[in-house]
Amino acid sequence: MNESLPLALAWLAGLALGAIFYGGLWWTVSRGLSSKQPAFWFLGSMLLRMGMVLAGFYLVAAQHLGRLLPCLIGFVMARLVVTRMTGTRPVQEARHAP
């Protein structure tokens, strides 16, 4: 059987998991910063996002550990896509005190 189709599907699953994880993180930060109870948003979101991603990786692996690498590559690629779409940039360290 052709092994490229399951690997491609694992990569797509990684993209979807990453989009859910990092898109959810962006949504949580934007919602949590203006909330009266930010700890609720951040903790609840972290538990939900981590649970979904761990379950997704578990289902993708399903007795085929070779599918984890394409899934992880898709997950990391989704971070780049979400970062570019939301217009956020990594925080740069200050070179001097203000």
C-alpha positions as CSV (number, residue, x, y, z in Angstrom):
1,M,0.0,0.0,0.0
2,N,1.1,3.5,-0.7
3,E,2.5,5.1,2.4
4,S,2.5,8.7,1.2
5,L,-1.3,9.2,1.7
6,P,-1.3,8.4,5.4
7,L,1.8,10.7,5.9
8,A,0.1,13.5,4.0
9,L,-3.0,13.1,6.1
10,A,-0.9,13.2,9.2
11,W,0.7,16.4,8.0
12,L,-2.8,17.9,7.4
13,A,-3.9,16.8,10.8
14,G,-0.9,18.5,12.3
15,L,-1.8,21.7,10.4
16,A,-5.3,21.5,11.8
17,L,-4.2,20.8,15.3
18,G,-1.7,23.7,15.2
19,A,-4.3,26.1,13.8
20,I,-6.6,25.2,16.6
21,F,-3.9,25.4,19.3
22,Y,-2.3,28.7,18.1
23,G,-5.5,30.3,17.0
24,G,-7.0,29.5,20.3
25,L,-4.0,31.0,22.1
26,W,-4.4,34.2,20.1
27,W,-8.1,34.3,20.9
28,T,-7.4,33.6,24.6
29,V,-4.8,36.4,24.9
30,S,-7.1,38.9,23.2
31,R,-10.0,37.9,25.4
32,G,-8.1,37.4,28.6
33,L,-6.3,40.7,28.7
34,S,-9.6,42.6,28.9
35,S,-11.3,40.2,31.2
36,K,-11.9,40.7,34.9
37,Q,-10.9,37.1,35.5
38,P,-7.9,36.5,33.2
39,A,-6.7,33.5,35.1
40,F,-9.9,31.6,34.3
41,W,-9.4,32.3,30.6
42,F,-5.7,31.4,30.5
43,L,-6.0,28.3,32.6
44,G,-9.2,27.0,31.0
45,S,-7.8,27.6,27.5
46,M,-4.5,25.9,28.2
47,L,-6.2,22.8,29.5
48,L,-8.6,22.7,26.6
49,R,-6.0,23.3,23.9
50,M,-3.5,20.9,25.4
51,G,-6.2,18.2,25.8
52,M,-7.3,18.6,22.2
53,V,-3.7,18.5,20.8
54,L,-2.6,15.6,22.9
55,A,-5.7,13.6,21.9
56,G,-5.1,14.6,18.2
57,F,-1.5,13.4,18.3
58,Y,-2.6,10.2,20.0
59,L,-5.2,9.5,17.3
60,V,-2.7,10.3,14.5
61,A,-0.1,8.0,15.9
62,A,-2.6,5.1,16.3
63,Q,0.1,2.4,16.4
64,H,2.1,4.1,13.6
65,L,4.8,6.2,15.3
66,G,6.2,7.2,11.9
67,R,3.2,9.5,11.4
68,L,4.1,11.7,14.4
69,L,6.9,13.5,12.5
70,P,4.8,14.8,9.7
71,C,2.1,15.7,12.2
72,L,4.6,17.7,14.3
73,I,5.9,19.4,11.1
74,G,2.4,20.5,10.2
75,F,1.9,21.7,13.8
76,V,4.9,23.9,13.7
77,M,4.0,25.2,10.2
78,A,0.6,26.2,11.5
79,R,2.4,28.3,14.1
80,L,4.1,30.3,11.3
81,V,0.8,30.6,9.4
82,V,-1.2,31.8,12.4
83,T,1.6,34.2,13.4
84,R,1.6,35.7,10.0
85,M,-2.2,35.9,9.7
86,T,-2.6,37.6,13.1
87,G,0.2,40.1,12.5
88,T,1.9,39.3,15.7
89,R,5.7,39.2,16.0
90,P,7.8,37.6,18.6
91,V,8.8,40.0,21.4
92,Q,12.3,41.3,20.9
93,E,14.6,41.7,23.9
94,A,15.4,45.3,24.8
95,R,19.1,46.2,24.3
96,H,19.1,48.9,26.9
97,A,17.1,50.1,29.9
98,P,14.5,52.9,29.1
